[in-house]
Amino acid sequence: MSPYHSKGNNGFSESRNGFKKVKVCKLCARKEKIDYKNIQFLSKFINDRGKILPRKATGLCEKHQKEVARAIKTARQIALLPYVDENLR
């Protein structure tokens, strides 16, 4: 472990000044719109089995995670995205 980080009692690493680093939502920073027709963008938030990735893995805020999930579900219903991968059938 580097001398700049120390582990507190809770196991989370803290910086030298004692504050945790704040994570910024990727979509909030870019001001990007979520559209169910943008399949390449939505496929970044789906794993190889077709499941929607959790917030911890995507790095999105709660608001954008819900919007991405809704867009993925809409794209699945109108057959733009598959429910499961072709290799798993």
N, C-alpha and C positions, 0 to 999 in steps of 0.2 A: 504494500500500500504506500502511496506517495505521502510525503510529509504535509502536503497541502490539504489532504482529506483525512477526516477521522470518522470513525463509526461511533454514533451515539448509542444510547441504551436501546433504541428501537431498531437498530440495524440498518437504518438509512444513512447513506454517506452524506455528509454536509461539507460545504466549502469552508475555506479558512475563516471567513467572517461569521460563520454559524447559520447562514441562510441557505435554504435549499434552492436549487436552480429551478426557475419557473419554466414549464414547457409551454410552447406556443403552438396553437393549432395550425397545421399546414395550410388549411383552406382559409382561415382567418387572415393569415399573413399575406397570402396571394390574392385575396378577394375574388376567389374563383367560384363560379356558379356550378351547381350540381344539376345535371340534366340526365334523365333516364335514357336518352338516345345516344349518349357518349359512352359507348361500350368499352373502348380502350381505357378510359379514365376509371370506370366502375370496376373493371377487371383487376385493378390494383388492390381493391379492397375485398377480394374473394380468394380463398385458398385453393389448392389444387383439387380438393374434393367438392368445391362449390359452396362452401359455407362462408358466411360473412365474417370477416375478421373482427375481433373485439377492439374497443377503443385503445387499450394498452398497446396493441400491435400496430394500429393505424396511426396513432398520434393525433387523433382528431378530438375536438371538444364535443360535449354532449349534443349540442344543437346540430353540428355538422354530421356526427355519427348517425343520428336519427334520420337526417335528410338523405345520407348515402344509403342507409338500409332501405328506406322507402323507395328510392330510385332503383335500387337493385331488384326489389320485389316487383315493382312496376315493369321493369325490363324483362323479368322472368315471365310475368303474366302475358305479355304481348309477344313472347318468344324471341326477344332479342338476345337474351342470355339463357343458357341451359340451367336447369335445376341441379343437375349433377354432370360431372365430366363424362365424355364419351368413353373413356378407357375404363370407367368403373361399372358400366352397364353389363 
